[in-house]
Amino acid sequence: TSGTTGVPKMVQLSFNNFISSVDAWNKVLEITKKDIYIQCLPLNHIAGISIIIRSQCIGFKTIILDKFNVKFINEEIENGATLISLIPSMLKRLIDFRRGKKFPRHFRGIILGGNSCPSSLLRKCLEYNIPVFKTYGMTETCSGVSGFWVNKFPEYVESVGQPFHNATVNIKDSKVSIEGPIVMTKY
């Protein structure tokens, strides 16, 4: 990882980090074997590979794409996909492509992370009744560490949400400290 602007460095993640991450995500998303998850994030990033690991542990189906294709993704959503992880630029392209068309009833949500999301885009999701789970995480925390369903708490669109059940987040002197079994073993 390079952090966003730092020098790239190796992060050691353990088997326990990944299992704890799967458990944390499952508690907030309540994923079942009936879910169909569109995976269009790069597999060389923690968010992408974590979806694959979750699917192997929980047993849900994944549709793996090697690149973002808004037309194909929209077809998969219409044909039964229940979840997708996106970054804000991908979310904007999907919303623009759908032109206000409602998502099908079987579609459970968009997991949104990877970058800061403009409030205006989240408000558009609220306006169109799009279920968005806004999350914050990093390689060092084996993917997400906090999040919330924006449609359940629209007054907090600027927030990164509540810490996941197995994470403790402290802020002291403007420094954020995260502890728990999802945190890497070492650099």
Buried (B, 14 or more C-beta within 10 A) or exposed (E): BEEEEEEEEEBEBEEEBBBBBBBBBBEBBEBEEEBBBBBBBBEEEBBBBBBBBBBEBBEBBBBBBEEBEBEBBBEBBBEEBBBBBBBBEBBBBBBEEBEEEEBEEBBBBBBBBBEEBEEEBBEBBEEBEBBBBBBBBBBBBBBBBBBBBBBEEEEBBEBBBBBBEBBEBEEEEEEEEBEBBBBBEEE
